[in-house]
């Protein structure tokens, strides 16, 4: 699978050293709190993209981690991500801090940026008063053109900044050349990759998209926010969402980590399929169980990936298989894939499992066929106490939702029996099913 450019929209990359307000600017432009913002260096580590527009001109906005070369291994990886974003961009916005003033890192970063043949804007952030406007002129020495004073936090002069930004973008392409959306409509399936910290989610994400987009490092909690990428597959485009690792609430002692968890849960709620990644070396932990329950409650199909499977002994594999059967039994028919995100072993089975889950999640069954199955099920095993389903229909998809019209209250156990018959007859696999009962007559 190849990772396409998200679209033919012009790409604008927001770059700079840590803690100058890049994520605040990103949130200000897209109009919602997407990137996590906190007054601490290193909060943004991965590139984050969102489509947005200004004065009717759409573009792709990219938020990057802080550029800090020469630091730790993780700092170097984040800096490489920032440099790759600049190389891929149509316009680069370098953000500097009016309060801190010009730094040596600003000088070094500007030197890297000047070597690129790309339009750029030098934005001096945190200029929220007239008294601070004079501070912008010290940044002229960076050789990136005239600095633009802005306060991303308060929105001061952001309109002027955006007006200038769109003039630097390449000409708009003919809309007739845009690729057709999925199904001739606007459906784009989303797949959320979830799991405890450091189980290999980002490695899997990179393996699936074929590009080292998410920073991979052997430190728990490297991914601090959800990022997503559209991947073109043989069966059509799929949006993969790499989420931050989820910890138990009692162990979350940072505001940033709390918001990461909230964002990850939102990604699960909005996804069509959730890939639950488990470190097979650790077995099925109590935390894996609780996370599986939370993902299951979101109502989307689940595919379980036992990662790092190749590192287990035969005895350990048997033990983990037993733990899956006993500790994740509530996931029912969810596929259990034994894979290695690092080597790619077993990954070829993942896409078919995802596509099958998406298919059944969006299945719509004609009312006539639904009633045939319900009537046959009642003939084989009538409801207790004279209860009877008079009519049934599928009222919604995502997940399949069935409304049953009954002559009286129906026992929950019998509703589960009917759900099982519907699942078997229509091959609904691992997708959740909702059953609603209405009294009639």
PyMOL commands that set and color helices and strands:
alter all, ss='L'
color gray80, all
select helices_A, chain A and resi 22-30+73-88+104-114+130-142+158-167+175-177+182-184+201-209+249-251+255-270+280-282+286-297+309-311+314-327+329-331+348-361+367-380+384-386+412-425
alter helices_A, ss='H'
color red, helices_A
select strands_A, chain A and resi 11-15+48-54+57-63+91-97+119-125+148-149+190-195+227-233+236-242+273-279+301-307+336-338+389-396+401-406+434-439
alter strands_A, ss='S'
color yellow, strands_A
deselect
rebuild
show_as cartoon
